[in-house]
Every structure is written in structure tokens, then in C-alpha cells.
Amino acid sequence: MILVTGGTGFIGKNLVRTLVESGYSVRVLIRPSQKSPDMPFGVPVEAAVTSLSDARGLRAAMVGIETVYHLAGAERLGAYGNLMTVDIMGTRAVVQAAADANVDRFFYISHLGVDRASAFPVLKAKAIAEDDIRKSGIDFTIIRSSIVYGEEDSFTTGLATLLSSIPFIIPIPGDGKTLLQPLWVEDLVTAMVWALDNKATRNEIYELGGPEFLSLTQIFNLTMVTIGIKRILLPISPPILRGLTVTLESVRPDLPVSVFWLDYMAANRTCALDNLPRSFNLAPARMSHQLDYLKGVNWSRPLLKTLLQRS
């Protein structure tokens, strides 16, 4: 039995679906909420309802579990996310519960550029979480991923919403030359599932990205071509744009761009282009070949709806 935390998120739902299709039994950890969980549609899974701070609930969720995929994180909540509670203390609690239950394997999704001394909160929190996992005594596989895209993500759909909702001129962080290495979600989860039966991946850290380096300007332009619109890109100082985003998030938390999203794009986030083929014998997809899910959608409607609801 496999336990997945963060199984209702973008990467988590794709991972759960792939695991089940591959024949594995999956239990999804769901935090208590008045809202119905956004579970993968039509995928048979068990559910364990508990928060990351509930030690007893975590111990119960670990019964019969051999492998944990830990994807839960707070960054998608932007300024409303508590990295200390979720990414640091939450990971520590999950790891401790897994160790107490003699779990055989622990997978963790981290980020390129993690560093305990980082000025960016997400990268610092992920680095601390990695340390706790490595010290747990459980065989681990840590994947430091580049930015991940796919249907229902927050990256490309956020860009499409932003580009469609703001007329004429779109602010872009810095000079637009920051390099990213977008990784298609299906390639990431395929590597994560393949690693499960590969003993060579135990106690290893992998840095994975897509097959190309793309600047922010290129990604913005590629998104505009895909959704069929044209905007002028206006370079804005990252600190100014970050301050503006923090202010807007405080009153409108459902904005398509978060402060952590901007932090990730503040510096180049790349690794060797051959890491995924060399480590997992998998040729990653080019971004321009996997964006059809953006076509034929009125991307300005979600932002308009959000603004009307919050006003």
C-alpha cells in the first residue's frame, strides 16, 4: 500500500492516477475541511483524513503502508500558505510517523535551487525538509524538480489567465531573461513511479527538468501563441512586482500569480538537460508540444469571477 500526501493537488492527482493505473493500491492523506476533497475522478483509492499536525492521525494513516510519496506543501496558497507549519513541521511529522511504522521507502518532491541559506522562503523550507528526510533512517528518493506544467496546473493556467485578463501590457519580472526548464507533469510522475521498483534510486537525490532552457519571455510568448492573443511585455523590477503581489494577495488570495511563484522565477532554475534521460531512460516532452489544454478556454473568466466575488 502506498500513501500519498498532497494527493489532491496538481502533481498529486496525476501521480495517484498513474500509480493506480500501474496496479498499486493507494491511500490519499486528506486534511480535514468543510469542502469536499478534489480527488482524482474515477480513480479507486482509500482516504485517510487527518492534518499533518495530528500525530495520532498520521500513525493511523501509516498502518499497512510500505511507501510514502510526500507532496503536501503550502506554496500554492501564496501569502496565505504557512511554510513552517506545512513544509517544515508537517514534513517532520510525516517522516516521524513513517519511521515509527517501519515504512520502507519515502519519496519527496523538492525544488531546484533549495538551500537552507536561501533568501527565498520556499527554497529554504524545502532544504530543511530534505535534511529531516535524509536523517530519518528511511530509504529515500528526493526529486528536485524544475517548474512543472500540465492541465490544471497553476503555472501555465495562471499565465493564460493573467495574459487574457489584462489588456495591452503585461508586467514581467526583471528583464525576462531568467531561465526555466519546464517539466511536463506526466514525465515527472512517470519517473516517480519507475523509481519505485529501481533499487538504484534509493537514498539518492535527483535534479530533473525538461529538455530545454526557456527564458521567461519565451514562455510568455509561447503561452500567448497557444491561446491566440498578443500583449506587450513590460519589464518590472522583481522587488516592486513582489511587493505589489503581496499586497494584492492580502485582499485577493485567488490571484493567478503568487509571491512564491515570483520567488521561483527570480533566478535561473535549471539543471543538466540529460538528467531525466540518463537517470530514468525517459525522453522529456518539449513544452510547445504539450500545451493543447490551454486552447479553446476563456481564461479571462476565472479571474473576473474571482474579482467579482472578492469585491
C-alpha positions in Angstrom: 0.0 0.0 0.0 1.2 3.5 -0.9 0.4 6.7 1.0 0.3 9.9 -1.0 0.2 13.3 0.8 -0.9 16.2 -1.3 -2.8 13.8 -3.5 -5.5 16.3 -4.3 -3.0 18.8 -5.7 -1.9 19.2 -9.3 1.1 16.8 -9.2 -0.6 14.6 -6.6 -3.7 13.8 -8.7 -1.5 12.9 -11.7 0.7 10.7 -9.5 -2.2 8.9 -7.9 -3.8 8.2 -11.2 -0.5 6.8 -12.6 0.1 4.6 -9.5 -3.4 3.1 -9.7 -3.1 2.5 -13.4 0.2 0.8 -12.7 -1.5 -1.7 -10.4 -0.6 -0.2 -7.0 -3.0 0.3 -4.0 -3.1 3.9 -2.9 -4.2 5.7 0.2 -4.5 9.5 0.0 -4.0 11.7 3.0 -6.7 14.4 3.2 -6.7 17.3 5.6 -9.9 17.9 7.5 -12.0 20.5 5.7 -15.6 21.6 5.2 -15.1 21.4 1.4 -15.2 18.1 -0.5 -11.7 17.0 -1.4 -10.7 17.3 -5.1 -9.9 13.7 -5.5 -8.8 12.2 -8.9 -12.0 11.5 -10.8 -12.8 7.8 -11.3 -9.7 6.5 -9.6 -10.3 4.0 -6.7 -8.3 5.0 -3.7 -8.5 4.8 0.1 -8.7 8.1 2.1 -7.2 8.9 5.4 -8.5 12.2 6.9 -6.0 13.9 9.2 -3.9 17.0 9.5 -0.1 17.0 9.3 -0.1 18.2 12.9 -2.1 15.2 14.3 0.5 12.6 15.3 -2.2 10.0 16.2 -4.0 10.5 12.9 -0.7 10.2 11.0 0.1 7.0 12.8 -3.3 5.6 11.8 -2.7 6.6 8.2 0.6 4.7 8.1 -1.0 1.3 9.0 -0.1 -1.1 6.3 1.9 1.4 4.3 5.2 0.4 2.6 5.9 3.6 0.6 5.1 7.3 1.1 5.1 9.9 -1.6 5.1 13.2 0.3 3.9 16.1 -1.9 2.0 18.2 0.6 3.1 21.8 0.6 1.9 25.3 1.3 3.4 27.3 -1.5 0.3 27.0 -3.8 -1.5 29.1 -1.2 0.8 32.1 -1.7 0.9 34.6 1.1 -1.7 32.5 2.9 0.5 29.4 3.0 2.3 28.6 6.2 5.6 27.1 5.2 6.7 26.5 8.8 3.6 24.5 9.7 3.2 22.6 6.5 6.5 22.2 4.7 8.8 22.0 7.7 6.9 20.8 10.7 4.4 18.9 8.6 7.2 17.0 6.8 8.9 16.3 10.1 5.7 14.8 11.5 5.1 12.7 8.4 8.7 11.4 8.4 8.5 10.5 12.1 5.2 8.7 11.6 6.7 6.8 8.7 9.8 5.8 10.7 7.6 4.6 13.6 5.6 2.5 11.2 8.7 1.0 9.6 7.9 2.4 6.2 10.3 1.0 3.6 10.5 4.0 1.2 10.0 7.8 1.3 9.7 9.9 -1.8 9.8 13.7 -1.6 9.3 16.4 -4.3 11.6 19.4 -3.8 12.8 22.3 -6.0 15.9 23.1 -8.0 17.9 25.6 -6.0 17.0 24.5 -2.5 19.3 25.9 0.2 19.0 26.4 3.9 20.6 29.8 3.5 18.4 30.8 0.6 16.7 34.2 0.8 13.6 32.7 -0.7 11.3 31.1 1.9 10.1 28.1 -0.2 13.6 27.1 -1.1 14.8 27.4 2.5 11.8 25.4 3.8 12.3 22.6 1.2 16.0 22.3 2.2 15.1 21.9 5.9 12.5 19.3 5.0 15.1 17.4 2.9 17.5 17.3 5.9 14.8 15.8 8.1 14.1 13.1 5.5 17.8 12.2 5.0 18.3 11.9 8.8 15.1 9.7 9.3 16.8 6.4 8.6 14.2 5.5 5.9 15.4 4.8 2.4 14.5 8.0 0.5 14.4 9.4 -3.0 14.3 13.1 -3.3 13.5 14.7 -6.6 14.4 18.4 -7.0 12.1 19.4 -9.8 12.1 22.3 -12.1 8.8 24.1 -12.6 6.1 21.6 -13.6 3.3 22.3 -16.0 0.2 20.4 -17.3 -3.6 20.6 -17.3 -4.9 22.1 -14.1 -1.5 23.4 -13.0 -1.0 26.9 -11.5 1.8 27.9 -13.8 0.6 27.9 -17.4 -3.0 28.3 -16.5 -2.0 31.2 -14.2 -0.1 32.8 -17.1 -3.0 32.2 -19.5 -5.4 33.8 -17.0 -3.1 36.8 -16.5 -2.5 37.3 -20.2 -6.1 37.1 -21.1 -7.4 39.3 -18.3 -5.1 42.3 -18.6 -5.3 44.2 -21.8 -2.4 45.5 -23.9 0.5 45.4 -21.5 1.7 42.6 -19.1 4.3 43.1 -16.4 7.2 40.6 -16.5 9.7 40.1 -13.7 13.1 41.7 -14.4 14.3 41.7 -18.0 12.6 38.5 -18.8 15.8 36.6 -19.3 15.6 34.3 -16.3 15.9 30.7 -17.5 13.5 28.0 -16.5 13.3 24.3 -17.6 9.6 23.4 -17.6 8.9 19.8 -17.0 5.7 18.1 -18.2 3.8 16.6 -15.2 3.4 13.2 -17.0 7.2 13.0 -17.3 7.7 13.7 -13.7 5.2 11.2 -12.3 6.4 8.6 -14.7 9.9 9.0 -13.3 8.5 8.9 -9.8 6.6 5.6 -10.4 9.5 4.0 -12.3 11.8 4.8 -9.4 9.7 2.7 -7.0 11.0 -0.6 -8.4 14.5 0.6 -9.1 16.8 -0.1 -6.2 19.5 2.2 -7.6 17.2 5.2 -6.8 17.3 4.5 -3.1 19.0 7.2 -1.0 19.5 9.4 -4.0 18.7 13.0 -4.9 17.8 13.8 -8.5 17.6 17.2 -10.2 15.1 16.9 -13.0 13.9 19.3 -15.7 12.6 19.4 -19.2 14.5 19.1 -22.4 15.1 22.8 -23.0 16.0 26.1 -21.3 13.4 28.7 -21.9 13.5 32.4 -20.8 10.5 34.0 -19.1 10.0 36.0 -22.3 9.9 32.8 -24.4 7.4 31.2 -22.0 5.1 34.2 -22.0 5.3 34.4 -25.8 4.7 30.6 -26.2 1.6 30.9 -24.0 0.3 33.9 -25.9 0.7 32.0 -29.2 -1.1 29.0 -27.8 -4.1 30.9 -26.6 -4.2 33.2 -29.6 -3.6 36.6 -28.1 -0.8 39.2 -28.1 0.4 41.5 -25.4 3.3 43.8 -24.8 5.7 42.6 -22.1 6.7 45.3 -19.7 9.8 44.6 -17.5 9.2 45.4 -13.9 11.8 45.3 -11.0 11.2 42.0 -9.2 11.2 43.6 -5.7 8.5 46.1 -6.9 6.4 43.3 -8.5 6.8 41.1 -5.4 5.6 43.9 -3.1 2.6 44.5 -5.4 1.8 40.8 -5.4 2.0 40.5 -1.6 -0.4 43.5 -1.3 -2.9 42.1 -3.8 -2.7 38.6 -2.3 -3.7 40.0 1.1 -7.1 41.1 -0.3 -7.5 38.7 -3.2 -5.9 35.3 -2.4 -7.1 33.6 -5.7 -4.9 35.6 -8.0 -3.2 33.6 -10.8 0.3 34.7 -9.6 1.6 34.2 -6.1 4.6 35.6 -4.2 6.2 32.2 -4.1 5.7 31.8 -7.8 7.6 35.1 -8.4 10.3 34.0 -6.0 10.9 30.8 -8.0 11.3 33.0 -11.2 13.8 35.4 -9.5 16.8 33.3 -10.6 17.7 30.7 -13.2 16.1 27.3 -12.2 17.9 24.7 -14.4 19.8 21.5 -14.3 21.6 19.3 -16.8 19.4 18.7 -19.8 20.2 15.0 -19.9 19.4 14.2 -16.2 16.0 12.7 -16.9 17.1 10.5 -19.9 20.3 9.4 -18.1 18.7 8.6 -14.7 15.3 7.3 -15.8 15.8 6.4 -19.5 12.9 8.9 -20.3 12.9 11.5 -23.1 11.0 14.5 -21.7 8.5 16.4 -23.8 9.1 19.8 -25.2 6.8 22.5 -23.7 5.5 23.6 -27.1 4.2 20.1 -27.8 2.1 19.8 -24.6 0.0 23.0 -24.3 -3.1 22.0 -26.2 -5.1 22.0 -22.9 -4.8 25.8 -22.9 -6.6 26.2 -26.2 -10.3 26.9 -26.5 -10.7 28.2 -22.9 -11.9 31.7 -21.9 -9.1 32.3 -19.4 -10.3 35.8 -18.5 -13.5 34.4 -16.9 -11.9 32.8 -13.8 -10.1 36.0 -12.8 -13.2 38.1 -13.5 -15.2 35.7 -11.3 -12.7 36.0 -8.5 -12.6 39.7 -8.6 -16.4 40.0 -8.5 -16.6 37.5 -5.6 -14.0 39.4 -3.6 -15.3 42.9 -4.2 
